[in-house]
């Protein structure tokens, strides 16, 4: 339980780094296409700059997001993908459930702050986001959404956190329960070099793709497609502080230690963001 709380705190702290004070949102026409949501003026310049690495248009098309869909996003952090999903789903009559961090330790201020900041931004019916239904995912959480009602569930660069916390299997089970028959689970995750021994705790942040597929299959999912949309062949995966050495985190010292002002980021900035697997699973009908 201590490990789970620590990982949640770290994930929350990293997400919070991108969550500054929120300015008034510019007025814009309801985004009835994914492209319009990605181009929306409510998205900040720093978030849009990451589109070249995260490929939201291509990824969401690959996973089959449709107008009016019911979507569950696990651990959305500060809301990088929520800023695309929520306006699009609100404009097309869909619904978004955000299964955020389960606060297992009331004395964990960092995790609580992340969730409260997200709730303040997305759960009040403000345009262009509509009302995001915020639930929770964690070691003892209940259903993330009404059973059998979701068209799409998204695991977006969080599987390594759940592996470290010992709740990866629960994530896949909870996703399976939330999806309707024929529904899709979309996974984007830092990808370990193939052929090695899987690191079951994902200490470097990288996950063996075959192991991720096995976890999904054990929960009842069927792998239907894998894409190189988010691949980065320049990522050597041998960074001193794991995947967090790379942008956007750019860690310069071991976890828990002060920032090292003498650390040379140039090599890692030149790589860009991590090499990532992009997988599409289906809950059998």
N, C-alpha and C positions, 0 to 999 in steps of 0.2 A: 504493500500500500504506500509505503514511503517512496518507492521508486516511481510509482504511478503519479503521485503528487508532484514529484520533482520534474518528471518529463512534461506533465501538463503545464507546470509553471514555466519551463523553458520554452515550450511551444507558444504559450501565451505571450511571453515577453518578446519573442521574436516577431510575433504577429503585431504586437502593439507598436513596434518600432515604425511600422508604416501607417500608424493611425494617429495623425496629428489632429489639432483642432479642426472641426469641420466647418467650412464656409457655407453660406447660403447657397443652395443648389440652383444653377441656372435653369431657366425655363426651357423646355424643349418638347417637341411633339412626342407622344408615346411611341417607344421603339417597338414596332411590330415585326421587326426582323432582328436576327442575331447581329448582323452587321451594324444596324442602327444602334443597338445597345452598346456594342463595342466602341462605336464612335461618339457615344453620348458625352456631352459637355460636363456631366457630373463626375466623370472619371478624371482623376488628377494626371498630370503630365508624367509623374514617376511611374504610375501604374501602367499608363499607355506605353511607356518606354519598354516595359517588360513583355509586351505582346510578341515581340520578335523571338522571345525565348519560350513563351508559354503557348503561343499559337491558339488563342481561344476560339477563333472562328472555325479553324480546321478541326480542333479537338471536339468541340460541341457537335459539329456536323458528323464526325466519325462516330460519336456516341449516340447520334440520332435524336438530338433534342428537337422537339416539335412545339409549335404554338399550342398553348393551352395545357401543356404537360404538368404533371405533378412531380416535383423533383425534391430529392433529399440530398443536402450537402453536409457531409460529415466534417466537423471541426473546421469551420470556415475562417478561423483567425480573425483578422481585422476586416475581411470581406473583399479580397481582391476579385474573386469570381462572383461573389454576391452582387457586386456593382454591375455586373453584366446580366446575371441570371434574374435578379429580382425585377428590374424594370421590364425586361422582355416578357417574363411570365405574367406580371401585373397587366401589361398592355394587351396580352393575348388571352386572358381569362384563365391562366394557369395558377399554380400554387407552389411556393417554396417553403420547405421545412429545413431549418438549420439545426442540425444536431451538434450543438456546441459543447465545450468542455463541461463535464460533470464536476461540480465543485465538491470534492470529497472531504476537503479540509477547510472549514470555515476560516481558519487562520492563514489561508493562502491568499495574500492580497493581490499578487500579480495575476493569477488565474481569474480571480473575481473581477479585477479591473478590466481585463480583456472582454469577458462576457458582458459586463455592464455597459462598456463602451459600444459593443456591437448591438446590444439590445436597444440602447438609446438611439442609435442611428437607424436601425432597420425595423423595429417592431412597433412603430408609432403611426404607421399609415402615411408617412411622408412621401410625396412624389419626389422622384419617379419610381420609388422602390415598392410602393404598396405596403402590404403588411406581411412581413416574414414570420412564419410560425416557428418560434424558437423552442427547441426541445433540448435534450442532453444526451451525450454519449460518454460512457466511462465504465469503470469496472463493475458497478452495481446498477447502472441505469436501466430503465424500462424501455418500451418501444420508442423508436425515434420518430415514428409517424404511424398513422392508422395502418394496421396490417393489411397487406394485399392491395394497397391503393396507389403506390408510386409507379410512375412510368420509368423513372431514371434515378439512380443513386450514384453519387460521385464521391470517390476517395481521391483527393487531390493533394499529393505529396505529404501524406500523413501516416502511411503504413509503417514507416520506420519508427515513428513515435509509438505506435500501438504495439509493435514487436518488442520494443524496449520496455514497455509497461506491462507486457504479458496479456494484452487484450486484443490482439490481432484476430484471433479466431472468433471472438465475440463480435468484432466489427463485421466480419463477413456473415455471421449468423443473423445479426440485427438487420443488415442490409437485405438479406434473403427474405426475412419476415416482412419487411416493409414493401417489397416489390410485388406487383401483380404478376401472374404467370405471363411470361413473354417479356417482362420488364428487363431493363438493362442496368448492369453495374459498370460504370466507367472508372478506370484506375489510371492515374498518372503518378509515377513514383521514380525517384532517383534509382538508376539501374547499376547494379554491381557488374564487374567484369564476368563474362560467362565462363563456366567451366571450373570455377573455384568451389571451395567448401562454403555453403551458405552460412552467413553470420546471422544466427537466429536472434540476436539482440540488436542488430543493425547499428553497431557502435559508431560507424563512420557515416551513417545516414544513407548508405547505399544498400539496396535490397536485391537479392538474386531473383531474376524474373521467373525462373522455373519454380522457385519456392512460393512466390506470390500466386502463381497459377495453381499450385497444389493446394494452398490454403483456400482459394476460391472454390476449387472443385470439391474439396472435402465438405464445404458448406452447402453443396448442391448445385453450384453454378456450372455452366458450360462455357468454355472459351470459344468465341466465334470469330474474333479478329484481333490482330496485333498490328500496330502502326508505328512507323518511324517518324511521325510528325514532330515529336519532341526530342529526337535524338540529337546528340552533340558529339561527333567523333573526336573533337579536340579535348574532351574530358578524359584525363588519364587516371582519375580516381585515386591518386596517390598523394593527396594533399595533407599537410601537417595537422590540420584541425578538421579533417573529414570534409564532407560536402559543404560544411558551413564556412570553409575557407573561401569558397567561390562567392560571387555576387548571388543574391542581394545581401546576404548576411555579412560576408567579408570579415570573418573572424581572424584575429591576429595573435591570439594567445589561447592557451587551454581554457576550457569551460570553467567559469568561476573566477578566472584571473583578470587583472586589469588589462585594458587595451594596450598593445605594444606599439608606440608611435614610430619605432624604427622598422617595423615589419614591411617588407617590400611586396605590395599587392600586385605589381605590374604583371607578373607571370599569370596569376590567377584571374585577374580582370581580363586578360587577353583570351583566356579560355571561354569566359562567359558563364552562363548558368549551366547546371549539370546536365549530363546525358540522362534521358528519362525514357522509361517504358511507357507505352500508352496502350492499354488493354481494354477490350470490350467483352463482357460476359453477359450471358442471358440466363434468367431463371426459367427453367423448362416449363412449358405449358402443361 
